[in-house]
Amino acid sequence: MNIHTLEEVARQRQRELHEEAVRRRADAEAEPARPQTPLRVRTGWTLVGIGLKLAIPAQRRPVRTGTARS
């Protein structure tokens, strides 16, 4: 590839990244911040999920697609 073409592609990509950053910054300022779920609540639901996985026998659990089993 020609060095001048490569430099032009790099400049174009740099402009695109800059424009995207400006757009994302503007979007973030326009949207009101959502309150984050407290750590205690997230931890509780994680423990509930783990408990449900332990409660259901492995033979009855649905098999995830795309995972390799040996």
HUJOCOR-V800384 format. One record per pair of residues at least 12 apart in sequence whose ideal C-beta (glycine too) atoms are under 10 Angstrom apart, sorted by sequence separation. I is the first residue (numbers start at 0). J is the second residue. D is the distance in whole Angstrom. If there is no record, write none. Layout:
BEGIN
i=[I:I]
j=[J:J]
d=[D:D]
END
This chain:
BEGIN
none
END
